[in-house]
Amino acid sequence: MTTAAFDARPVNLHRRARAANARLRWLLLTMMLLNVLVWGGMIAALRGVVDVHGTVDQAWALGSTWLAALPHLSVTVTR
């Protein structure tokens, strides 16, 4: 004899709730890892382990290299 409080078969609502909880767990884990990465970077920059200005200069150089490699497009607008 089963009661209304116990049902051995999972209801669709329970499946959706478990799926939502699984997504939330992955989002929380991702957020925690990114938070650790950001805080670790800030602490490393404060302690002088990472040269922030040198890293920014390298990023600018890499970006300008990529932009120089792109073909130039000339657009003429006429009336």
PyMOL CGO cylinders between C-alpha atoms (Angstrom):
from pymol import cmd
from pymol.cgo import CYLINDER

trace = [
    CYLINDER, 0.00, 0.00, 0.00, 1.46, 3.35, -1.03, 0.3, 1, 1, 1, 1, 1, 1,
    CYLINDER, 1.46, 3.35, -1.03, 0.60, 6.69, 0.38, 0.3, 1, 1, 1, 1, 1, 1,
    CYLINDER, 0.60, 6.69, 0.38, 0.37, 10.02, -1.37, 0.3, 1, 1, 1, 1, 1, 1,
    CYLINDER, 0.37, 10.02, -1.37, 3.58, 11.18, 0.33, 0.3, 1, 1, 1, 1, 1, 1,
    CYLINDER, 3.58, 11.18, 0.33, 5.68, 8.43, -1.28, 0.3, 1, 1, 1, 1, 1, 1,
    CYLINDER, 5.68, 8.43, -1.28, 5.75, 7.68, -4.98, 0.3, 1, 1, 1, 1, 1, 1,
    CYLINDER, 5.75, 7.68, -4.98, 8.52, 5.48, -6.36, 0.3, 1, 1, 1, 1, 1, 1,
    CYLINDER, 8.52, 5.48, -6.36, 8.20, 6.98, -9.83, 0.3, 1, 1, 1, 1, 1, 1,
    CYLINDER, 8.20, 6.98, -9.83, 9.87, 10.37, -10.34, 0.3, 1, 1, 1, 1, 1, 1,
    CYLINDER, 9.87, 10.37, -10.34, 7.46, 13.00, -11.46, 0.3, 1, 1, 1, 1, 1, 1,
    CYLINDER, 7.46, 13.00, -11.46, 8.35, 15.28, -14.38, 0.3, 1, 1, 1, 1, 1, 1,
    CYLINDER, 8.35, 15.28, -14.38, 8.45, 18.20, -11.98, 0.3, 1, 1, 1, 1, 1, 1,
    CYLINDER, 8.45, 18.20, -11.98, 11.12, 16.44, -9.92, 0.3, 1, 1, 1, 1, 1, 1,
    CYLINDER, 11.12, 16.44, -9.92, 13.16, 15.69, -13.05, 0.3, 1, 1, 1, 1, 1, 1,
    CYLINDER, 13.16, 15.69, -13.05, 13.05, 19.33, -14.09, 0.3, 1, 1, 1, 1, 1, 1,
    CYLINDER, 13.05, 19.33, -14.09, 14.00, 20.42, -10.58, 0.3, 1, 1, 1, 1, 1, 1,
    CYLINDER, 14.00, 20.42, -10.58, 16.98, 18.04, -10.58, 0.3, 1, 1, 1, 1, 1, 1,
    CYLINDER, 16.98, 18.04, -10.58, 18.07, 19.32, -14.00, 0.3, 1, 1, 1, 1, 1, 1,
    CYLINDER, 18.07, 19.32, -14.00, 17.78, 22.92, -12.80, 0.3, 1, 1, 1, 1, 1, 1,
    CYLINDER, 17.78, 22.92, -12.80, 19.80, 22.08, -9.68, 0.3, 1, 1, 1, 1, 1, 1,
    CYLINDER, 19.80, 22.08, -9.68, 22.49, 20.44, -11.80, 0.3, 1, 1, 1, 1, 1, 1,
    CYLINDER, 22.49, 20.44, -11.80, 22.74, 23.55, -14.00, 0.3, 1, 1, 1, 1, 1, 1,
    CYLINDER, 22.74, 23.55, -14.00, 22.92, 25.77, -10.93, 0.3, 1, 1, 1, 1, 1, 1,
    CYLINDER, 22.92, 25.77, -10.93, 25.69, 23.60, -9.48, 0.3, 1, 1, 1, 1, 1, 1,
    CYLINDER, 25.69, 23.60, -9.48, 27.74, 23.93, -12.69, 0.3, 1, 1, 1, 1, 1, 1,
    CYLINDER, 27.74, 23.93, -12.69, 27.16, 27.68, -12.76, 0.3, 1, 1, 1, 1, 1, 1,
    CYLINDER, 27.16, 27.68, -12.76, 28.18, 28.00, -9.12, 0.3, 1, 1, 1, 1, 1, 1,
    CYLINDER, 28.18, 28.00, -9.12, 31.31, 25.90, -9.68, 0.3, 1, 1, 1, 1, 1, 1,
    CYLINDER, 31.31, 25.90, -9.68, 32.24, 27.98, -12.74, 0.3, 1, 1, 1, 1, 1, 1,
    CYLINDER, 32.24, 27.98, -12.74, 31.65, 31.21, -10.85, 0.3, 1, 1, 1, 1, 1, 1,
    CYLINDER, 31.65, 31.21, -10.85, 33.81, 30.01, -7.95, 0.3, 1, 1, 1, 1, 1, 1,
    CYLINDER, 33.81, 30.01, -7.95, 36.66, 29.00, -10.28, 0.3, 1, 1, 1, 1, 1, 1,
    CYLINDER, 36.66, 29.00, -10.28, 36.56, 32.34, -12.09, 0.3, 1, 1, 1, 1, 1, 1,
    CYLINDER, 36.56, 32.34, -12.09, 36.47, 34.14, -8.75, 0.3, 1, 1, 1, 1, 1, 1,
    CYLINDER, 36.47, 34.14, -8.75, 39.58, 32.24, -7.61, 0.3, 1, 1, 1, 1, 1, 1,
    CYLINDER, 39.58, 32.24, -7.61, 41.29, 33.08, -10.89, 0.3, 1, 1, 1, 1, 1, 1,
    CYLINDER, 41.29, 33.08, -10.89, 40.50, 36.79, -10.60, 0.3, 1, 1, 1, 1, 1, 1,
    CYLINDER, 40.50, 36.79, -10.60, 41.48, 37.04, -6.94, 0.3, 1, 1, 1, 1, 1, 1,
    CYLINDER, 41.48, 37.04, -6.94, 44.64, 35.06, -7.59, 0.3, 1, 1, 1, 1, 1, 1,
    CYLINDER, 44.64, 35.06, -7.59, 45.55, 37.43, -10.39, 0.3, 1, 1, 1, 1, 1, 1,
    CYLINDER, 45.55, 37.43, -10.39, 44.93, 40.46, -8.23, 0.3, 1, 1, 1, 1, 1, 1,
    CYLINDER, 44.93, 40.46, -8.23, 47.02, 39.07, -5.38, 0.3, 1, 1, 1, 1, 1, 1,
    CYLINDER, 47.02, 39.07, -5.38, 49.81, 38.11, -7.79, 0.3, 1, 1, 1, 1, 1, 1,
    CYLINDER, 49.81, 38.11, -7.79, 49.74, 41.61, -9.29, 0.3, 1, 1, 1, 1, 1, 1,
    CYLINDER, 49.74, 41.61, -9.29, 49.87, 43.22, -5.84, 0.3, 1, 1, 1, 1, 1, 1,
    CYLINDER, 49.87, 43.22, -5.84, 52.82, 41.08, -4.79, 0.3, 1, 1, 1, 1, 1, 1,
    CYLINDER, 52.82, 41.08, -4.79, 54.69, 41.90, -7.97, 0.3, 1, 1, 1, 1, 1, 1,
    CYLINDER, 54.69, 41.90, -7.97, 54.65, 38.35, -9.32, 0.3, 1, 1, 1, 1, 1, 1,
    CYLINDER, 54.65, 38.35, -9.32, 52.86, 39.49, -12.48, 0.3, 1, 1, 1, 1, 1, 1,
    CYLINDER, 52.86, 39.49, -12.48, 53.92, 42.60, -14.37, 0.3, 1, 1, 1, 1, 1, 1,
    CYLINDER, 53.92, 42.60, -14.37, 50.59, 44.12, -15.30, 0.3, 1, 1, 1, 1, 1, 1,
    CYLINDER, 50.59, 44.12, -15.30, 52.00, 46.79, -17.60, 0.3, 1, 1, 1, 1, 1, 1,
    CYLINDER, 52.00, 46.79, -17.60, 54.13, 44.26, -19.46, 0.3, 1, 1, 1, 1, 1, 1,
    CYLINDER, 54.13, 44.26, -19.46, 51.13, 41.95, -19.87, 0.3, 1, 1, 1, 1, 1, 1,
    CYLINDER, 51.13, 41.95, -19.87, 49.01, 44.81, -21.22, 0.3, 1, 1, 1, 1, 1, 1,
    CYLINDER, 49.01, 44.81, -21.22, 51.79, 45.77, -23.64, 0.3, 1, 1, 1, 1, 1, 1,
    CYLINDER, 51.79, 45.77, -23.64, 51.99, 42.18, -24.88, 0.3, 1, 1, 1, 1, 1, 1,
    CYLINDER, 51.99, 42.18, -24.88, 48.21, 42.08, -25.33, 0.3, 1, 1, 1, 1, 1, 1,
    CYLINDER, 48.21, 42.08, -25.33, 48.29, 45.32, -27.35, 0.3, 1, 1, 1, 1, 1, 1,
    CYLINDER, 48.29, 45.32, -27.35, 51.13, 43.96, -29.50, 0.3, 1, 1, 1, 1, 1, 1,
    CYLINDER, 51.13, 43.96, -29.50, 49.25, 40.72, -30.14, 0.3, 1, 1, 1, 1, 1, 1,
    CYLINDER, 49.25, 40.72, -30.14, 46.05, 42.60, -31.00, 0.3, 1, 1, 1, 1, 1, 1,
    CYLINDER, 46.05, 42.60, -31.00, 47.83, 44.97, -33.36, 0.3, 1, 1, 1, 1, 1, 1,
    CYLINDER, 47.83, 44.97, -33.36, 49.51, 42.01, -35.07, 0.3, 1, 1, 1, 1, 1, 1,
    CYLINDER, 49.51, 42.01, -35.07, 46.12, 40.39, -35.63, 0.3, 1, 1, 1, 1, 1, 1,
    CYLINDER, 46.12, 40.39, -35.63, 44.66, 43.65, -36.93, 0.3, 1, 1, 1, 1, 1, 1,
    CYLINDER, 44.66, 43.65, -36.93, 47.60, 44.13, -39.30, 0.3, 1, 1, 1, 1, 1, 1,
    CYLINDER, 47.60, 44.13, -39.30, 47.09, 40.59, -40.61, 0.3, 1, 1, 1, 1, 1, 1,
    CYLINDER, 47.09, 40.59, -40.61, 43.44, 41.26, -41.48, 0.3, 1, 1, 1, 1, 1, 1,
    CYLINDER, 43.44, 41.26, -41.48, 42.80, 42.38, -45.04, 0.3, 1, 1, 1, 1, 1, 1,
    CYLINDER, 42.80, 42.38, -45.04, 41.90, 46.02, -45.31, 0.3, 1, 1, 1, 1, 1, 1,
    CYLINDER, 41.90, 46.02, -45.31, 38.47, 46.83, -46.66, 0.3, 1, 1, 1, 1, 1, 1,
    CYLINDER, 38.47, 46.83, -46.66, 37.78, 50.09, -48.42, 0.3, 1, 1, 1, 1, 1, 1,
    CYLINDER, 37.78, 50.09, -48.42, 34.13, 51.13, -48.52, 0.3, 1, 1, 1, 1, 1, 1,
    CYLINDER, 34.13, 51.13, -48.52, 32.94, 54.09, -50.57, 0.3, 1, 1, 1, 1, 1, 1,
    CYLINDER, 32.94, 54.09, -50.57, 29.48, 55.45, -49.87, 0.3, 1, 1, 1, 1, 1, 1,
    CYLINDER, 29.48, 55.45, -49.87, 27.83, 57.37, -52.71, 0.3, 1, 1, 1, 1, 1, 1,
    CYLINDER, 27.83, 57.37, -52.71, 24.44, 58.98, -52.89, 0.3, 1, 1, 1, 1, 1, 1,
]
cmd.load_cgo(trace, "trace")
